[in-house]
Amino acid sequence: MKLLRLVMFLLFLFMPFPLVTCYPQVQMPAANQENAAKIDPYTWDMGQVKKGEVLKHSFSFKNESDRILNITGINTSCGCIGSEVKNKTLLPGQSTEITVSFNSHGYSPGPLKQHVYINTDDPDHPVLKFTVKVEIVK
């Protein structure tokens, strides 16, 4: 009975750890990274990064609609990604910068990608997805 309690306690103790850790959203071949960045302006390919580095990049986002666009929120796929929007209200044709930072600490070597989701009040495009790609090296 004591052994069963001990096992249950250990399971309870270590179960939450996988739920609070960041993991790569998608493993991808390194060869596909370069081609994807050329096609998609909402993708930032950092190439190879040493484990533990923190990098920043600014995406340019333009309101291409004929009405005022409001950015209502920002979400990320992982705590390793930080984001900041310079201007949350955009007139038609106006642009803003979305600054994204990526912390590679805690990742195993290999390719991965994470996402930043920009929520807007545009009924045609309520969520925009920005992608950060990287290959972690030792």
Secondary structure as UniProt FT lines:
FT   HELIX           2..14
FT   HELIX           17..19
FT   HELIX           30..39
FT   TURN            41..42
FT   STRAND          43..50
FT   TURN            51..52
FT   STRAND          54..62
FT   STRAND          69..76
FT   TURN            79..80
FT   STRAND          81..85
FT   STRAND          89..90
FT   TURN            92..93
FT   STRAND          95..103
FT   TURN            105..106
FT   STRAND          110..120
FT   STRAND          127..137
//
